[in-house]
Amino acid sequence: YRYHHLFAELLRQRLHSGKKETVVDLHDKASRWFNDNSIPLFAIEHAIKTGNLEKTVEILGGKAEAMWQNGQHAAILRYGDILPDEIIKKNADFSLYYSSVLIIAGKDKRAEAFLSSAELLAKSIIDDKNSAKEDARYYKQLLGKIYSVFASLYSKSADPEKTYDYCKSAMENLSEDDPFWLSWVWYSIGWAKERSGPVSESAGAFEKGLAYAKQSGNIYLISTNAYNVAYMEQRMGRYASAYRKCSDLIKEIK
């Protein structure tokens, strides 16, 4: 890494003129080192160069949530577009976060297919009597996250009934230790209520989403739910309260 770039390129050319197995082995070692030292993007890049796509999606599955919460959506989308669909569908974790980014990108049908495969895989592990308790517990929580993204998908497509059903399923699998995801659930309920119920119920759902968002500390969820609370209050003519909500949000994000 510290050599002059021309000399470094010469060394790379000499390396690639040798045995292919040597190059693959070096990429594998580099991938493991970067993964062990919490540098996921380099770990993934080297894993891809080994040609071992199963290993690549395994690393992605373990790092996808952190990447997603840190806003590395473009990277998740890029890796998802590189890997074959059948490889992605073998990993419920990466399928979940790739689906979430696909929804943001407006590719709802493609997202739905990956969410469905993640749901089936999570259920199969939960229902398997030979699964370790830790695995069953982990995939139950993951299933709650999958249902919350399903709810987000259907709230976006203005299907209140499906949104409510998936929100209910998400809550049955999540716990109070998952404020980040519970905030997303109530956010979806808020939009479903906006389309099917009184505006006051929509504002109440966003209020609950805001409370969970504050527990999670996620600034995006805090600002999104707070904005929607203020928007719904404005629609109800509660201008003073809406103004206070917006003022408080500005202070919080400064």
VMD Tcl script that draws the C-alpha trace (Angstrom):
set ca {
  {0.00 0.00 0.00}
  {2.91 2.36 0.59}
  {4.78 1.70 -2.66}
  {4.73 4.18 -5.53}
  {1.66 3.36 -7.64}
  {3.72 2.44 -10.72}
  {5.91 0.03 -8.75}
  {2.81 -1.38 -7.03}
  {1.24 -1.99 -10.44}
  {4.41 -3.77 -11.62}
  {4.23 -6.07 -8.59}
  {0.59 -6.81 -9.30}
  {1.37 -7.69 -12.92}
  {4.12 -10.07 -11.80}
  {1.78 -11.65 -9.27}
  {-0.95 -12.22 -11.87}
  {1.56 -13.78 -14.29}
  {1.97 -16.64 -11.80}
  {-0.45 -19.26 -10.58}
  {-4.10 -18.26 -10.37}
  {-4.46 -20.25 -7.12}
  {-1.90 -17.98 -5.45}
  {-3.89 -14.86 -6.36}
  {-7.16 -16.41 -5.16}
  {-5.52 -17.47 -1.89}
  {-4.18 -13.94 -1.31}
  {-7.62 -12.41 -1.94}
  {-9.12 -14.91 0.49}
  {-6.57 -14.02 3.18}
  {-7.12 -10.30 2.56}
  {-10.89 -10.76 2.78}
  {-10.62 -12.58 6.11}
  {-8.22 -9.98 7.52}
  {-10.42 -7.03 6.56}
  {-13.50 -8.84 7.89}
  {-11.80 -9.61 11.22}
  {-10.69 -5.99 11.49}
  {-14.12 -4.48 10.83}
  {-13.41 -3.09 7.35}
  {-16.36 -4.73 5.57}
  {-16.24 -3.05 2.15}
  {-12.66 -4.20 1.49}
  {-13.51 -7.65 2.88}
  {-16.39 -7.94 0.41}
  {-14.36 -6.65 -2.55}
  {-11.65 -9.27 -1.95}
  {-14.26 -12.01 -1.40}
  {-15.79 -11.20 -4.80}
  {-12.36 -11.53 -6.43}
  {-11.97 -15.05 -5.03}
  {-15.00 -16.10 -7.06}
  {-16.55 -17.67 -3.95}
  {-19.96 -16.00 -4.13}
  {-21.40 -18.03 -1.24}
  {-18.64 -16.68 1.00}
  {-19.25 -13.18 -0.35}
  {-22.96 -13.20 0.52}
  {-22.13 -14.71 3.93}
  {-19.90 -11.72 4.73}
  {-22.53 -9.35 3.33}
  {-25.21 -10.95 5.49}
  {-23.16 -10.35 8.62}
  {-22.41 -6.71 7.76}
  {-25.58 -5.64 5.93}
  {-27.47 -4.22 8.91}
  {-24.56 -1.99 9.98}
  {-24.04 -0.87 6.38}
  {-27.77 -0.14 6.02}
  {-28.01 1.84 9.26}
  {-24.85 3.79 8.33}
  {-26.43 4.86 5.04}
  {-24.25 2.71 2.76}
  {-27.28 1.94 0.60}
  {-25.45 2.44 -2.70}
  {-22.91 -0.23 -1.71}
  {-25.67 -2.70 -0.76}
  {-27.43 -2.04 -4.06}
  {-24.20 -2.49 -6.03}
  {-23.33 -5.81 -4.38}
  {-26.89 -7.05 -4.76}
  {-26.80 -6.23 -8.45}
  {-23.46 -8.06 -8.88}
  {-24.50 -11.30 -7.15}
  {-26.88 -13.83 -8.77}
  {-30.41 -13.80 -7.34}
  {-30.24 -17.48 -6.32}
  {-27.13 -16.80 -4.22}
  {-28.71 -13.80 -2.49}
  {-31.86 -15.77 -1.67}
  {-29.79 -18.25 0.34}
  {-29.03 -15.51 2.88}
  {-32.03 -14.06 4.71}
  {-30.07 -11.17 6.27}
  {-28.73 -9.74 3.03}
  {-32.04 -10.40 1.24}
  {-33.76 -8.25 3.88}
  {-31.49 -5.22 3.58}
  {-31.12 -5.50 -0.18}
  {-34.94 -5.52 -0.40}
  {-35.14 -2.42 1.76}
  {-32.78 -0.53 -0.56}
  {-34.64 -1.80 -3.63}
  {-37.87 -0.32 -2.21}
  {-36.15 3.05 -1.82}
  {-34.95 2.71 -5.44}
  {-38.55 2.11 -6.58}
  {-38.01 -1.56 -7.49}
  {-40.91 -2.89 -5.44}
  {-41.57 -6.14 -7.32}
  {-37.94 -7.18 -7.17}
  {-37.84 -6.30 -3.47}
  {-40.95 -8.35 -2.76}
  {-39.35 -11.48 -4.26}
  {-36.30 -11.23 -1.98}
  {-38.45 -10.49 1.07}
  {-40.54 -13.58 0.36}
  {-37.44 -15.78 0.10}
  {-36.06 -14.31 3.34}
  {-39.39 -14.98 5.08}
  {-39.42 -18.64 3.96}
  {-35.81 -19.18 5.01}
  {-36.35 -17.60 8.45}
  {-39.53 -19.64 9.03}
  {-37.81 -22.89 8.02}
  {-35.10 -22.36 10.65}
  {-37.61 -21.33 13.34}
  {-39.82 -24.37 12.63}
  {-36.89 -26.83 12.47}
  {-36.87 -28.76 15.75}
  {-33.13 -29.33 15.32}
  {-32.34 -25.61 15.27}
  {-30.40 -24.30 18.24}
  {-32.39 -22.04 20.57}
  {-30.08 -19.13 19.79}
  {-30.66 -19.58 16.03}
  {-34.44 -19.83 16.46}
  {-34.46 -16.69 18.62}
  {-32.27 -14.80 16.12}
  {-34.45 -15.72 13.14}
  {-37.64 -14.88 15.03}
  {-36.29 -11.36 15.50}
  {-35.17 -11.32 11.86}
  {-38.66 -12.38 10.80}
  {-40.04 -9.37 12.68}
  {-37.69 -7.13 10.70}
  {-38.73 -8.79 7.44}
  {-42.41 -8.16 8.26}
  {-41.68 -4.54 9.10}
  {-40.10 -4.04 5.65}
  {-43.09 -5.80 4.06}
  {-45.29 -3.30 5.94}
  {-43.20 -0.41 4.63}
  {-43.56 -1.78 1.09}
  {-47.35 -1.98 1.28}
  {-47.74 1.36 3.07}
  {-45.86 2.87 0.15}
  {-48.17 1.17 -2.37}
  {-51.26 2.42 -0.44}
  {-52.55 -0.99 0.67}
  {-53.68 -0.35 4.28}
  {-55.01 -3.87 5.00}
  {-51.77 -5.61 4.02}
  {-49.82 -2.95 5.89}
  {-51.79 -3.61 9.10}
  {-51.40 -7.39 8.72}
  {-47.63 -7.17 8.35}
  {-47.32 -4.63 11.17}
  {-49.20 -7.02 13.45}
  {-46.91 -9.91 12.44}
  {-43.84 -7.72 12.95}
  {-44.91 -6.81 16.49}
  {-45.52 -10.48 17.32}
  {-41.88 -11.25 16.49}
  {-40.11 -8.10 17.70}
  {-39.56 -7.13 21.33}
  {-39.20 -3.86 23.22}
  {-35.46 -4.32 22.73}
  {-35.97 -3.47 19.03}
  {-36.97 0.24 19.17}
  {-35.42 0.95 15.77}
  {-37.66 -1.59 14.04}
  {-40.73 -0.82 16.14}
  {-40.35 2.79 15.04}
  {-40.50 1.64 11.41}
  {-43.61 -0.42 12.19}
  {-45.46 2.56 13.68}
  {-44.28 4.75 10.80}
  {-45.97 2.32 8.38}
  {-49.11 2.27 10.55}
  {-49.12 6.06 10.44}
  {-49.30 6.11 6.65}
  {-51.89 3.31 6.56}
  {-54.04 5.31 9.01}
  {-53.60 8.41 6.89}
  {-55.24 6.54 4.00}
  {-57.87 4.55 5.88}
  {-58.67 6.25 9.17}
  {-58.95 9.60 10.94}
  {-55.96 11.90 10.65}
  {-55.81 11.96 14.46}
  {-55.06 8.20 14.49}
  {-52.33 8.73 11.90}
  {-50.76 11.43 14.10}
  {-50.97 9.11 17.11}
  {-49.16 6.33 15.22}
  {-46.38 8.71 14.17}
  {-46.14 9.85 17.82}
  {-45.48 6.25 18.86}
  {-42.99 5.91 16.02}
  {-41.24 9.04 17.27}
  {-41.03 7.70 20.84}
  {-39.36 4.49 19.64}
  {-37.11 6.46 17.27}
  {-35.84 8.53 20.20}
  {-35.06 5.31 22.08}
  {-33.07 4.04 19.09}
  {-31.24 7.35 18.64}
  {-31.61 7.16 14.86}
  {-31.77 10.73 13.59}
  {-33.48 9.78 10.32}
  {-36.34 8.03 12.10}
  {-36.61 10.84 14.65}
  {-36.86 13.53 11.98}
  {-39.18 11.53 9.70}
  {-41.68 10.65 12.42}
  {-41.53 14.13 13.99}
  {-42.14 15.77 10.63}
  {-45.17 13.56 9.99}
  {-46.61 14.25 13.44}
  {-46.35 17.98 12.72}
  {-47.81 17.53 9.23}
  {-50.84 15.62 10.56}
  {-51.38 18.18 13.35}
  {-51.27 20.95 10.77}
  {-53.97 19.15 8.78}
  {-56.11 19.04 11.94}
  {-55.65 22.78 12.44}
  {-53.32 22.41 15.44}
  {-50.87 24.96 14.10}
  {-49.28 25.94 17.41}
  {-48.52 22.32 18.29}
  {-47.19 21.63 14.78}
  {-44.94 24.69 15.06}
  {-43.55 23.48 18.41}
  {-42.87 20.02 16.98}
  {-40.93 21.52 14.08}
  {-39.00 23.87 16.38}
  {-38.08 21.01 18.71}
  {-36.93 18.93 15.73}
  {-34.69 21.72 14.44}
  {-33.07 22.03 17.88}
  {-32.58 18.26 18.10}
  {-30.87 17.84 14.74}
  {-28.59 20.89 15.02}
}
mol new
graphics top color blue
foreach p $ca { graphics top sphere $p radius 0.5 }
foreach p [lrange $ca 0 end-1] q [lrange $ca 1 end] { graphics top cylinder $p $q radius 0.2 }
display resetview
